[in-house]
């Protein structure tokens, strides 16, 4: 009798063989940040939301990069520039904090 391994509770980035779990599952849906980028106003609201998040710097940059890349693909140059400027501002703030620390 072969015992089937249970799926790991936390994602490893790989789908276990024989798993019923989908490849791109959201391991922690409570941690998901919605990104709106249909209009420049939506982009600004998303940037404001990201700045207020209690998440690490890298996570914030990751969220803003996703917004920027999606906007670029959809040829929304103004929206992409909003996300890019927000990333640059966040980077400057982070660099000034790390230099002073």
N, C-alpha and C positions, 0 to 999 in steps of 0.2 A: 504494500500500500504506500503510494507516494503522497506525501503531504504537500499541499500547495502553500507557497509562501504568501503571507499577507502583504498587501501594498504598503510601502512606507507611509507614515503619517505625514511627513514633510517631503516635499518634492526634491528630487536629486537632479532634475533636469532631464532625466531619461525615463522613458516608459518601461516599466518592468515587463519582461516577456510573459505572455499569457495573461496580462492584466486586462481587465474590462475597462479600465480607466482610459479616458481619451488622452491623446498626446498633449494637447494644449489646454490643460485644465488650469483653473485658477485655484492654486493651493490655499490661498488665504483671501477670500473675497472681501473681507472686512478692511483689508489693506489697500484695496483698489481705489485709484483716484480717477474720476471721470475727466476726460479732456474734451472740451468743446472748441472747435476752431472753424465753424461755419462762417462767422463774420469777425471783423476786428474787435467788436465789442465782446463777443464770446471769448476771444483769445485773451483780452485784457482781464476778464473775469477769472479765467483759468490761471493766469499768471498771479493774480492777487491771491487766489486760493492756494497755489503752490507756495507762495512766500509765507503764508500763515501756517503751513503744515508743520507739525512737530516730527519731521523726518530728517535723516542725515542729509548733508550737502549733496552727496553723490546721488541719492534717490531723487532729490529735487531737480538736479541737472538731467537725470535720466528722463523724468516726466516732461520737462521742457524740450528736450531733444526729440522725443517722440512726437510732440505737437509740431515742432518745426519741420521734421521730416515728412509728416503726413500732409502738412500744408504745402510744402514744396512739390510733392507728388501731384497734388490737386491744382497746381499753378496758382496758389493764393499767396502771392509774393508779399503783400502787406502783412498778412497774418504771420507768415514765416519770419518776417523781420521783427515783429513784436516778440515772438518767442526767443529769437536770437539776441535781441537787446536785453531781455530779461535774464538770459543766461550770462551775458557779459556782466551785467550789474551784480548778479549773484556771485559770480566769480571774483569780482573786485572786492565785494564785501567779505567773502571768505578769505581771500588773500590778505586783506588788511587785518583780519582777526588772527590769522596764523602768524603773521609777522610780529604782532604785538604780544602774542602769548609766549 
